[in-house]
Amino acid sequence: MKNLFQKLKIPALFLIALCFMPSAAAQNAFAQDTANTLVYAGENEDTINPILNEHQELPTIIFSGLLKYDGKGNAIPDLAESFRYDEKSMTYTFKIREGVTWHDGTPFSLEDIIFTYNALTKDENLTSSILSNYEDIASVSSPAPQLLEIKMKRYNAAMLGNFTIGIIPKHLFEGKDINTAPANHHPIGTGRYKFIEWDTAGGMIILERNENYYGKVPNIERVIYKTVAVESTKALMLQAGEADLAWLNANYAENFRGKQGFKNIDFTTADYRSVSMDFRSEFWKNNADSIGILNYAVDKQAIINSVLNKQGIPAYSPIQLNAYGGNKKADIYPYDPEKFAEEMAKLGWKKNAQGIYERNGQKFSFTIQVRDYEEERIDIANITARQLQNAGVDMRIALVTRFDWKADYNGFLAGFAVQFDPDGIYKDFVTGASDNTMHYSNAEIDKLLKQGRVTADKEERKTIYRTFEEAYAKAPGHLLIAYLHGNYVSTERLSGLDTERVLGHHAVGVMWNIEDWTLTD
């Protein structure tokens, strides 16, 4: 495997000198030798497969779906040139583009689409958080050349958005375990950029634009995606000219605001942070009735002001920033330590000699996991724990490199987002759903989310989801903290980023219009 810098003709002496250059000189030299190459300081990656990794940025530019999201979050044609839905037969019919090829030159066919959807609906070995999005599909077939039919078991209001999932190549995955197939580390798609190399030692994934792309071919020739875990490292890379673009936490982003040579690009996101409770643990089986009132003891605005540098808003609903959410009647927990004490007393909690609440011989003490490289989440967890401690609740923090769902923890510092259809929350909160890792279960919530999925009328759906917000507030599985703004920083040489779209978890979705981006010399 050739070294990236050999490919880009960057001499070894240059790399040594780069370490000792002033940051401005390093930035200029690096930019000159990587002309028309976007260096993106991204996230750690394990696999690149759209049906396995919902929250990743790279699958959206390597793979294509039947449909894709536009800037307003609407699902529009992509691999499908057009589509229609027949209400009587509950069937979607797609007319598929002709002449599309996979990045390895293999012709794209309807068999690839059928294989992908059969994997999502029939492969019992597939481990994926998004399987619940496809449980209403009855069959997928091709009645004629370039025509695809997807028959539904029942009407599903969110299906157009679910049809944006990237199609994977049958010729690389057939007969293999999709969870562990080699193609997950050497992805072949039909999208705007094609995979070239995964340099695990150097921590970078190299892409080149797809000159045979059926749509607009991107202006930027190459993307070097740096797999960076530590948040401070991303900021240092930008400062040193070793990256052109990064999503930073609010405090790091603020250091670049107004700084010569850089741009701050601020997106709206639906990304929230919360303490997510694991209902497999005996503690929450016994004390689920006390989750909601924890909100009274947490000064969320103070956390936003300090940790997020005021770049966020207090969270009260998991669909608060969704077009179907934002019901202020669900905002029932103001910061009120006295009210917290009153409600705890009503539930039978009493403080012990150490000032920690006890009930039925059990202390109000639980432990959550926080990933040790996510500085912002650690800070949120620490301040939340301190505030709860002051109120008489012992929330302990276990720093981990990877979340361990089999360990004896009571939850984790979570992040979620529902930026498109509100049904995106179904897989997270319905009993037994594919992304319900914390085993939350509530019969009323199940009923409302199932109703929302099968209801066609938009106003009726809005009523259902706003009712859900009120019901969930009374019986939550999370201690919701804050919604984050998407604070990106780039070199001034980069232009074309469009902030129209609401971004998702970890501000994913920034590359939705990457074909329009440009890098100047």
N, C-alpha and C positions, 0 to 999 in steps of 0.2 A: 504494500500500500504506500503510495507516494505521499510524501509529506506535503501538507497544505502549502507551506511557504515556498517549497520548491516549485509547486504548481504556479504559484503567483510570482515566482522569480524574485523572492525577497532573500537577499544574501544573509548568511549567518552573522557576519560582522554587524550588519544593520540591527539584527535582533539583540545582539549584545549591547550595542550602543544605545538602543532604545531604552534599556533599563536605566541609563544614566542621563538621558536627555531631560531638560526641563519639560514640563507637561505640554506646553504649547508647541515646542519643537517636535516632540514625540508625536503629537496629534497630527501635525502637518506631514511629517515623514511617513507615518503609517497610512494616512489617507492617500498620499501620492502613490504608494506602492500597492495599494489595494483599490485602485480606481474602479468605480462603479460596482463596488462590493459593499453590501450592507453588513456590518458586524453588529449583531443583536445579542445583548446580554440577557439571556432568557432563564429558564428554569431547568432543574435537573430532569432528565428523561430516562425512562427505562425501556420503553418500546414506542414505536410510532405506528399506530394502527387506529383509525378513526372509530372502529367499533369497540375498542378496548379503552381508549383514552379520551374521554369526553372533554376534559378541561385543557387539553393541549393546544398550542398555537400552530405547530407545524403540520398536523394532519389537514388543516383547512387550506393550506396552500400546496400540499403535495397531492391530495386526493380531491375528487369531485363527487358531488351527490347528484341525485335526480334533480333536486332543486338547490338553491343557495339563498342565504339571507342578503337582502339589500341593506342600505344604510338605515332605513326606518324599521328594520327587523321583520320585513315581509318576506315570505318565501316565494322566490321567482325562478323561472326555468334555468337549468344549467346543463347537465347531460341530457335532460329531457328538453326538447324544443318547445313542447306544449303539453298540456294535460287537461283532462276533464274529469268530473265526478258525476256518476249516475246514482241518484238517491235511491231509486227503486231497487237496484241490484247491489247497492253499496259498494261500487267498484270504481277505482281510479284507473284511468287509461292514459298512458304516457306515450308520446311519440318521441323516440330516442334519436339523438343526432347520428348521422352517418359519418364515417371517415375518422372517428376518434381512435387513437392508439395509446397503449400503455407506454410509459417512459422507456421500457425495454424494447419497444418496437412491435410488440404483440398487438394484433387488432383487438380493440375493445368490442365486446358483444353483449347481447342481452343475457347470455348465460352468466356473465359476471354479476349482473344485477340480481338475477334469481339466486345465485349462490350466496351473495351477501345477505339477502333478506331471509333465505332459508337458514343461514347461520344464526341470525338474530332471533328466529322464531322456532327452530327445530333442533339446534345443536345443544344437547343437554350438558355437554362438557364446557361450553363457553362461559367464562367468568367475566361479566361485564356489568357495569352500573346502570346501563341504559336499556336492559332487556324489557323492563316494564313498559317502555314507550312503544313496544311493538307487539304487545300481547293481544291486540285486537285484530291483527292480520290473520285472515283465514287461509289465503293461498296467493302465490305469485306465479304468473305464467306469461307466455308470449303467444298470443293468438295469431299473429301474423308478423312478417319481417318488420323490424324497427318499432313494433308495438309491444308495450308491457301492460299487463293487467294485474292490479293488486286488489283482491276482493277482501272486504272487511267482515268480521263477525258482527260488528255493531258500529254505529257511527262514532267517530272519534274526532272531536273538534280540533285537536292538536296535530293531526297527522301531517298536514303540509309541512310544518316545521320539522317533524321527524323524518321526512323524506330528504332533508338536507344532509343526512349522514353520508359520509364518504363511502364509495363503492370500492371493495377490495378485489384484487385479481384472482379469479378462480384457478388459473394455471399455476399460481404460487402457493395457494392454501389448500387446494383440494387434497383430501386424504391425510392431512396433517392436523395436529392439535393447534387451533388458531391462537390459543393462549401463549404458546411457546414456539411457534413457527419461526424459522430463520428470517422470513420476510418482514417480521416485526422490527428487525434491526437493519434491514436493507430494503426500505419501503419503495414499492413501485406503484405510482398512481397515474392519474390522467390530468393532474392539475397544473397550476401555473409554474410551479418549480419542481424540478426533479432532483432526487437524492443522488449525491456523488460519493460521499464518504462520511463515516462516523469515527472520528478520532477520539476514542475513549480516553487514551492517555493524555491527550491535549485538551480534552473537555470541549470538543466542538463538533458540530454537525454541519456539513458543507452541502449546499444546494446550488444548482444552476438553473436559470430560467429555461422553461420548456419552449424552444423555438417552434415546436409543432403544436402548440396549444391552440385549441379551437376558438378561443376567445381572444381578448386583447393580450398580446405578449407583453410582459412587464418591461419597464424601462431599465430597471436595475438587473444587472447580469447575474450576480451571485449573492447569496445570503450565507453568511457564516453565523451559525447559531451557537453561541457559547453557553454551555451547560453550567450555570453558576448557582450555587445554593445560598451562599452567604450574601445578605443584602448589602452590607457595606462594600463588598468586593465589586458589585455592579457600579456603585458610585465612583469608586477608585478607577475602574476601567474607563468610565466616561471621562473623568478628569484627565487621565493619562493619554487619551486618544486611542485607547484600545477597544472602544465600542462606540457605535454611532447612535444606538438607541437602547433604552432600558426602562422598564417599569420600576420605579423606586418607591419606597415608603415616603410618606409626606414630608418628614423632616429632612431626609436626604435630598428629596426633590427641591425643597425650599432653598437649599444651598446653591442651586444652579439658577434660581430665578433672577433674571436681569444680568446674568453673568455673560461676558463677551464670549462668543463662539458657541453658545448653547441656546436651545429653545426648550421651554416648558410647554408641553401639550397636555391639557387637562381634559379628561373624559369623564362623563357620567358612567357609573357602574351600578349594577344591581348586587354587588359583592358585599356580603355582610360577615361580621365576625360574631361568634357566640360561644358560650360554654355549652357544649352538647352532651347531654346526659346519656349514659349507657344503661339501658333498662334491663340488660342481662344481669347487672350487679344487684346483689341483695339490698344494698343501701337504697337504690332508687325504687326497687320493688316495694320497699316499706315506706318510702318518703316522697313519692311522686307528688303528693298533694301540697308539698312545700316548695316546689320549683318556682312557680309563678311569683310568689311574694318576695323571692330573692331580688327581684327588680327594684323593690322599694329601697334596698340597701346599697344599690350601685349608682353612683353619680356618673352617668354615661357621658354627659357633656364635659365633665372634667377630664375624662379619659380622652375624648376627642380633642380637647384643647391642647393636651400635653402630648400624647402619643401620636396623634394624627395631625398635629399642628393646625387644628380647626378644619382639616380637609375631610369632612364627613358629617354625618347626622346621626342622632340617637336612633336605635332600631327598636321597633315594637312589633313588627310582623315580618315573616319570611318572604312575603310578596309585596312589601310596602312600596317599593319603587316600580312595581309592575303596573302596566296600564289597567289591569283588572283589580289592583289592590290599592292600598293607601287609605283604608277605612279608619278614620281617627277614633271611631268608637272602640277600636281594638287597642288604643293607646291608654291603657287603664292603670299603669303603674308609674306614677311620678316618683322622682327621688324623694323619699320621705322616711328617714330612719325611725321616727316615732310610729308611723303607720306600720312599718315592718315589725316593730316590737309588739304592737297590738295584735297583728295578724298571727304572729308566732305564738302568742299566748292563747289565742283562740284555738289553735291547732294542738295545744297541749305541750308546747316546748317551754322549757325553763332553763335558765342559765345555771351552770355549775360554778364551783368555786374559782375556776380558771376563766370564767366569763364566756364559756362556749355552751351553746344550747344543747340540751339533752331531752330525749323523749323515749319512754319505754326502755330505759337503760342503754340507749344508743346515742352517742354524740353526733351532732350535726357536723360530721367530718368526712370529706370525700377527696379523691385525688384525680386530677385530669392530666392527660398527656399534652405536651407542647413540643413541637419539633425544635431542636436546639439551634438551628441555623436561621430561624425566622424571628429576627429581632423584634419586629413590630408585634407579633403575636405574643412573644415572651413578655414584652412591656405591658400589653393589654392584660395578660393573665396575672402578672404581678400586681398591678394596680387594683384589678378586680379582687384579687385575693386579699389585699390589704384592706380594702373597703369592707369586704365581707367579714374579715377578722375583727374589725372595729365594731361590727354589728353583732358579733357572737357566732359567726360561722367559720369553720376551719376548712378552707379550700386549699389543698396542697397541689404543688406543681411538680410533675415528673418530666424532665427534659429527655427527649428521645430523638434518635436520628430518623427513625421510621415509626409510624404509628403501628402499634402491636395490638390488634383487636382481640388476641387470645390472652393477653396479660390481664392481671387483676386490677385494672383501673376502673374508675367510675365515669369516665368520659374523656373529652378532648377539647382543645381550643379549636373550634371549627370555622370553616369558611364555606359559604354556599352562595349561589346566585340563581335567580330566575328572571333572566333578562328578556326572554321571548314570550311564548305562550305560558300562562299561569299553570298549565298542566305539567310544566317542568318540575313542579313540587311533588307530583304524584309519587314518583319513584323514591322520594326521600321520606315520605311520611305515611303512606298507606301501609297497613299491616302486611308484612312479608314482601314488600316491593324490593326491587333489585338494588337500590342504593340506600335502603333503610338499615344502615350498618349499626345503628344504635338501638334497633328493635323497638322503636316507638310504636305504640298501638293504642288507638282510641276509636271506638265504634262510630261516634259522631263525625270525626274527622274523615274516616274512611268513606262514610256515606256522602259527605259534601264533595270530596275530591272525585269520587266516582260520578256523581251527578254533574260536576263541572266538566268532566271529560266528554260526556255524551250529550251535552246540551248545545244546540246550534245557535240559538238566539243570543246575541252579544250582550244585551242588557240583562237578560236572565242569568247568563253566565257571570256577569259582573256582580249581581246580587248574591249568587252562590258563593263566589270567592270572597266577597266582603263579609258574608256570614261566617265563612271559614275563618277569617282573620279574628273575628270576635270569639269564636269557639276555641280556637287554638290559644288565644291569649289567656283563657281561663284554665286550660290544661296543656301547658307547653312542654316540649321536650328539650328546649334550649333556653338558656338565659341569654337573650339577645342583647348585644352590646352596641354595635355601630355599623353603619354603612360607610364604606370607604369611597373616596373619589379616586379616579384612575390617573395618577400622576406620572406621566411619561416625560422623560428628558431625552433630547436628541442633540446631535451636532447641528450647527446652523446650516450645514451643507445639505441636510435632508429636508425635503418638502413633500407635500401631498397628503400627509396624514389627515383623515377626515374624522372629526369628532361627533358626527351626527349620530352614529350608532351607540346605544347603551351597551357597555362591555360586560363580560361575565366574571366568573370567579378568577381571581388573580389577574383581573383586567384583560382576560383573553378575548380576542376578537379585533385587536388593533390592526391586524394585517388584512382586514376584510377588503380593502381597496388597494392592496400593495402594487397592483399593476399600474397604478397612477402615480406612485412615488418616484421621485428623482433624487439623485445624488450629484451635486456639482463638484468640480475639481477644486 
